[in-house]
Structure formats: C-alpha cells, structure tokens
C-alpha cells in the first residue's frame, strides 16, 4: 500500500511564541514491499514524519495520501471547505477537522505504528489480553481477536506458555515483542517503527530485526526511524536522511555509505564493517560492496575473492 507525502509542512505550537517547524516541504513516496530506513540526528524530524503516516499528526499544510485515503491540509482545500486559514486558528481547525476525516481509525489499522519503547504501551493483565485488545477495538469478535493474537504472538516467537502471564513480568526484549505483536495482530499493510532496537542487547536486536525481515518478506512494507547504521546497511532497501525537518538524501544504503563527502557534511558515520570494506577495496582487494551487509558477509566476500571465485 503506497504512502505519498506532497509538500508536507508541520509546525509544533503554531501561532505561539514557542512554535517550531519540524517538517519543511516533505515530498516522499513510500512504495509497496520496501524496507525503508529514516535516518537523522535527534530533532531531525524522523518521529514527527512517521506520525503523519497514519494520521496521528495532521500536517500544518500539504497532503498525505495512503493508498486511496487522503489527508488534505492545503490552502485550497481549507478555503473550499470554509476552514480557517490563518495561523492563529490552524491548531483549533485541525482538532475540529480531525473528527471529520473519513474513517481515520481504519487508516491506523492499515498503517501500524510502533513507538520507541513500545513496551510502555502494554497495559492489560495478561499477554493474550493485551495483544487481542487491538483487534477487539476494531470490531473483531472475542474469538477472532484471540485467534489474531495467537498468530501474531507465534510470529514474534512468543508461545502459548506466555498467554496467561503478566506482560509486566517479562524481560525487556519479550515486552517489546509482545507490544509489536499487538500491532501485527491488526494485520497492517505497512508497519512503522520508531527506533525499534534502542535499549536491546545484541541478541535482542538480531531477533527483532530477523522478525521484521520475515514480516517484510511476507508482503508488509517496513518503515523504521533509526540511528543504527548497522541496521540500515544490513536490512534496508532504501535510506532517507533528514536534517532540520528536510529530506537531504534519498538513496540506497550502498550509495549513501559510499558518499563520504555527504556523510562528513551530515555528521553521519558509516558502519565500521563497511568502512573496512572500502579500505580493502582501495588497497586493491576487488570485493563487491553490494555483498557487504555485516562482518559475516564481509568474511565470505574476502574468501570468495581470495579463492578466485567470480
């Protein structure tokens, strides 16, 4: 399910002395079946951007289109529907207009959003009740919701022995998987995650990213905001860089990490394994950078070149 943003601007506390522009003229198309990474320093606009993808935030101006669902906050639309166009009243207008948006609840089912530290969103007394809450909230019967919850929990590696346990007694990684299962149970077309690997150890990160890869292979588009360049290199098909609310780069991870001038200018560090691969190539080892995803793949590539395999 494609998502397109056209000339999207967003300002926090608009019309107030504390106002701050968080997004500026964003034009992006997120295509189906793509694993996209949003990169940028804290405050670059990543979290603000992803909250526009399911209508949690409405743009100050611009258009967000999710398949055939359109959130239109252009000046022309405001004038046509008699909505306030001045800065002072825009915030109030958006609150009023939000209620009029066509079935925004359905949009949030199709575009699932997992916040940073999603385990803090857990609130039910058992794991199965927590994961089945979302489907029930969207109209599923109790039996349908339980079935959806069980499928989602199985997908994230949580078996039946956890169903009646309190989610608050689980480890940090297990809580995160339960929280993600709560979104997966809604069967979204697009799964959006904000810094999903933060706070997890290496094993937890590998398990989570393996899960997201499997979900992506099953046809769900993945969009994640991250600071982790190793994650971008290994898993992403596309890397979008934001700075001060603007898109400053949109390319493949390979093209991004080879652009040393841009990386230096943007204060971004490529993964160490990729830097090492670049150094080896500069010193005459004819490795294929397309094959470099992590340390294991680099080792395989060195062996391939040394053994003379084409």
C-alpha positions as CSV (number, residue, x, y, z in Angstrom):
1,X,0.0,0.0,0.0
2,X,1.8,3.2,-1.2
3,X,2.0,6.3,1.0
4,X,2.8,9.7,-0.5
5,X,3.6,13.0,1.1
6,X,3.2,16.1,-1.0
7,X,4.6,19.4,0.2
8,X,4.1,18.5,3.8
9,X,4.9,21.1,6.5
10,X,4.4,20.6,10.2
11,X,4.9,23.2,13.0
12,X,4.6,22.5,16.7
13,X,2.7,25.1,18.8
14,X,1.8,27.0,15.7
15,X,1.0,30.6,16.3
16,X,2.6,30.6,19.7
17,X,6.0,32.1,20.8
18,X,7.2,28.5,21.3
19,X,6.4,27.4,17.7
20,X,8.9,25.3,16.0
21,X,8.9,24.0,12.4
22,X,9.6,20.2,12.5
23,X,8.9,19.3,8.8
24,X,9.5,21.5,5.8
25,X,8.3,20.7,2.3
26,X,8.5,16.9,2.5
27,X,7.9,15.1,-0.7
28,X,8.2,11.3,-0.5
29,X,6.6,8.2,-2.0
30,X,6.8,5.0,0.1
31,X,6.2,2.1,-2.3
32,X,4.9,-1.3,-1.6
33,X,7.1,-4.1,-0.3
34,X,10.0,-2.0,0.6
35,X,12.2,-1.8,3.7
36,X,12.8,1.9,4.3
37,X,15.1,3.4,6.9
38,X,14.7,7.1,8.1
39,X,18.0,8.4,9.3
40,X,18.9,11.6,11.1
41,X,20.1,13.1,14.4
42,X,17.7,13.7,17.3
43,X,15.4,16.5,16.3
44,X,15.8,16.0,12.6
45,X,12.1,15.2,12.2
46,X,12.0,11.4,11.9
47,X,9.5,10.8,14.7
48,X,7.3,13.7,13.5
49,X,7.3,12.4,10.0
50,X,6.3,8.8,10.9
51,X,3.4,10.1,13.0
52,X,2.0,11.6,9.8
53,X,1.9,8.3,8.0
54,X,-1.2,7.1,9.9
55,X,-2.9,10.4,10.7
56,X,-1.7,10.6,14.3
57,X,-0.4,14.0,13.4
58,X,-2.0,16.2,10.6
59,X,0.2,18.4,8.5
60,X,0.1,22.1,9.0
61,X,-0.1,22.2,5.3
62,X,0.3,19.7,2.5
63,X,-1.2,16.3,1.5
64,X,-0.7,12.8,2.9
65,X,-2.1,10.1,0.8
66,X,-2.3,6.5,2.0
67,X,-3.5,4.4,-1.0
68,X,-6.9,6.0,-1.7
69,X,-7.2,7.7,1.7
70,X,-6.3,11.4,1.5
71,X,-5.5,13.9,4.3
72,X,-5.6,17.2,2.6
73,X,-4.5,20.3,4.5
74,X,-3.6,22.5,1.5
75,X,-4.7,26.1,1.5
76,X,-7.1,25.4,-1.5
77,X,-8.8,22.6,0.5
78,X,-9.2,24.8,3.6
79,X,-10.8,27.6,1.5
80,X,-13.1,25.2,-0.3
81,X,-14.4,23.8,2.9
82,X,-14.6,27.0,4.8
83,X,-11.9,26.1,7.3
84,X,-9.7,28.7,8.9
85,X,-6.5,29.5,7.0
86,X,-4.9,31.9,9.4
87,X,-2.0,30.8,11.6
88,X,-3.7,31.5,15.0
89,X,-6.7,29.3,14.3
90,X,-5.0,26.5,12.4
91,X,-4.4,24.3,15.5
92,X,-8.0,24.6,16.6
93,X,-9.1,23.9,13.0
94,X,-7.0,20.7,12.8
95,X,-8.6,19.4,16.0
96,X,-12.1,20.1,14.6
97,X,-11.2,18.8,11.2
98,X,-9.6,15.6,12.5
99,X,-13.1,14.4,13.6
100,X,-14.3,14.9,10.1
101,X,-11.6,12.9,8.4
102,X,-13.1,9.8,6.7
103,X,-12.6,6.8,8.9
104,X,-9.2,7.6,10.2
105,X,-9.5,4.7,12.6
106,X,-9.3,2.3,9.6
107,X,-6.2,4.1,8.4
108,X,-4.5,3.4,11.7
109,X,-5.3,-0.3,11.3
110,X,-3.7,-0.4,7.9
111,X,-0.6,1.6,8.9
112,X,0.5,0.2,12.2
113,X,2.8,2.5,14.3
114,X,5.1,1.1,17.0
115,X,6.6,3.8,19.2
116,X,10.0,3.9,20.7
117,X,10.0,1.8,23.8
118,X,6.6,0.2,22.8
119,X,6.7,-1.9,26.0
120,X,5.4,1.2,27.8
121,X,2.2,0.8,25.8
122,X,1.4,-2.5,27.5
123,X,-1.5,-2.2,29.9
124,X,-3.6,-5.4,30.1
125,X,-3.2,-8.0,32.9
126,X,-2.2,-10.9,30.6
127,X,-0.2,-11.2,27.4
128,X,-3.1,-12.6,25.4
129,X,-5.5,-9.9,26.5
130,X,-3.0,-7.2,25.6
131,X,-2.4,-8.5,22.1
132,X,-6.1,-9.2,21.4
133,X,-7.1,-5.7,22.6
134,X,-6.4,-4.0,19.2
135,X,-8.5,-6.4,17.1
136,X,-11.4,-6.1,19.5
137,X,-11.2,-2.4,19.4
138,X,-11.5,-2.6,15.6
139,X,-14.7,-4.7,15.8
140,X,-13.4,-8.3,15.9
141,X,-15.3,-10.8,18.0
142,X,-13.5,-12.2,21.0
143,X,-12.8,-15.4,19.2
144,X,-11.5,-13.6,16.1
145,X,-9.3,-11.3,18.3
146,X,-7.8,-14.2,20.2
147,X,-7.0,-16.1,17.0
148,X,-5.3,-13.0,15.6
149,X,-3.4,-12.5,18.8
150,X,-2.2,-16.1,18.8
151,X,-1.0,-15.8,15.2
152,X,0.9,-12.6,16.0
153,X,2.5,-13.9,19.1
154,X,3.7,-17.0,17.2
155,X,5.2,-14.8,14.6
156,X,7.2,-12.8,17.2
157,X,8.3,-16.1,18.9
158,X,6.1,-15.9,21.9
159,X,4.5,-19.4,22.6
160,X,1.3,-20.4,24.4
161,X,3.1,-20.7,27.8
162,X,3.2,-16.9,27.9
163,X,-0.5,-16.3,27.2
164,X,-1.7,-16.0,30.8
165,X,1.4,-14.4,32.1
166,X,1.5,-10.8,33.1
167,X,3.4,-8.8,30.4
168,X,5.0,-6.7,33.1
169,X,6.9,-9.7,34.4
170,X,8.6,-10.3,31.0
171,X,12.1,-9.3,30.0
172,X,12.6,-6.1,28.1
173,X,13.0,-7.9,24.8
174,X,10.0,-10.0,25.4
175,X,7.8,-7.0,26.3
176,X,8.9,-5.3,23.1
177,X,7.9,-8.4,21.0
178,X,4.5,-8.6,22.8
179,X,3.9,-4.9,22.0
180,X,4.9,-5.4,18.4
181,X,2.6,-8.4,18.3
182,X,-0.3,-6.1,19.4
183,X,0.2,-4.1,16.1
184,X,0.8,-7.2,13.9
185,X,-2.5,-8.7,15.2
186,X,-4.2,-5.9,13.3
187,X,-2.7,-7.2,10.1
188,X,-1.4,-3.8,8.8
189,X,-0.3,-3.3,5.2
190,X,2.6,-1.0,6.5
191,X,4.5,-1.4,9.8
192,X,6.2,1.8,11.0
193,X,8.6,1.7,13.9
194,X,10.4,4.4,15.8
195,X,13.9,3.4,16.9
196,X,12.9,-0.3,17.5
197,X,16.4,-1.6,18.5
198,X,17.1,1.1,21.2
199,X,17.7,-0.5,24.6
200,X,18.1,-4.1,23.3
201,X,21.2,-6.1,23.6
202,X,22.9,-7.6,20.5
203,X,20.8,-10.8,20.8
204,X,17.6,-8.9,21.2
205,X,18.4,-6.7,18.3
206,X,19.2,-9.6,16.0
207,X,16.0,-11.4,17.0
208,X,13.8,-8.3,16.4
209,X,15.4,-7.4,13.1
210,X,15.1,-11.0,11.9
211,X,11.4,-10.8,12.8
212,X,10.9,-7.6,10.8
213,X,12.7,-9.1,7.8
214,X,10.3,-12.1,7.9
215,X,7.3,-9.7,8.1
216,X,8.7,-7.8,5.2
217,X,9.1,-11.0,3.1
218,X,5.5,-11.8,3.8
219,X,4.5,-8.6,2.0
220,X,4.3,-6.0,4.7
221,X,6.1,-2.7,4.0
222,X,8.5,-1.7,6.8
223,X,9.4,1.9,7.6
224,X,11.7,2.5,10.5
225,X,13.3,5.5,12.1
226,X,16.8,4.7,13.4
227,X,20.2,5.9,14.4
228,X,21.7,2.5,13.9
229,X,23.7,2.5,10.7
230,X,24.5,-1.3,11.0
231,X,20.7,-1.9,10.8
232,X,20.4,0.3,7.8
233,X,23.2,-1.5,6.0
234,X,22.0,-5.0,6.7
235,X,18.3,-4.7,6.3
236,X,17.2,-1.6,4.4
237,X,16.4,-1.3,0.7
238,X,16.2,2.5,0.9
239,X,17.8,5.1,3.2
240,X,16.2,8.6,3.6
241,X,18.2,11.2,5.5
242,X,16.5,14.1,7.3
243,X,18.1,17.2,8.7
244,X,16.2,20.0,10.4
245,X,12.9,18.8,9.0
246,X,14.1,18.4,5.4
247,X,14.9,15.4,3.3
248,X,18.6,15.9,2.3
249,X,19.2,12.4,0.8
250,X,17.2,9.6,-0.6
251,X,19.1,6.6,-2.0
252,X,20.1,3.0,-1.4
253,X,22.3,2.3,1.7
254,X,25.1,1.3,-0.6
255,X,25.1,4.7,-2.4
256,X,24.7,6.5,0.9
257,X,27.6,4.9,2.6
258,X,29.9,5.3,-0.4
259,X,29.3,9.1,-0.4
260,X,32.0,10.1,2.1
261,X,31.7,13.8,1.3
262,X,27.9,13.8,2.1
263,X,28.4,11.7,5.3
264,X,31.1,14.1,6.6
265,X,28.9,17.1,5.9
266,X,25.9,15.5,7.6
267,X,27.9,14.2,10.6
268,X,26.9,10.6,9.8
269,X,29.2,7.6,10.4
270,X,29.0,4.6,8.0
271,X,29.1,1.2,9.7
272,X,32.6,0.1,10.7
273,X,32.4,-3.0,8.6
274,X,31.5,-1.0,5.5
275,X,34.4,1.4,6.2
276,X,36.7,-1.6,6.5
277,X,35.4,-3.0,3.2
278,X,36.0,0.4,1.5
279,X,39.6,0.4,2.8
280,X,40.2,-3.1,1.5
281,X,38.9,-2.1,-1.9
282,X,41.1,1.0,-2.0
283,X,44.1,-1.2,-1.3
284,X,43.3,-3.5,-4.3
285,X,41.0,-6.2,-3.0
286,X,38.3,-6.5,-5.6
287,X,35.4,-7.1,-3.3
288,X,31.8,-6.5,-4.3
289,X,30.4,-3.9,-2.0
290,X,26.8,-5.0,-2.8
291,X,27.5,-8.1,-0.9
292,X,28.6,-6.4,2.3
293,X,25.9,-6.4,5.0
294,X,27.8,-7.4,8.2
295,X,31.0,-9.0,9.4
296,X,30.0,-12.5,8.2
297,X,29.2,-11.3,4.7
298,X,32.5,-9.4,4.5
299,X,34.4,-12.5,5.6
300,X,32.6,-14.5,2.9
301,X,33.4,-11.9,0.3
302,X,37.1,-11.9,1.2
303,X,37.2,-15.7,0.9
304,X,35.4,-15.5,-2.4
305,X,37.9,-13.0,-3.8
306,X,41.0,-14.8,-2.4
307,X,39.8,-18.1,-3.8
308,X,39.3,-16.6,-7.3
309,X,35.6,-17.3,-7.4
310,X,33.7,-15.0,-9.7
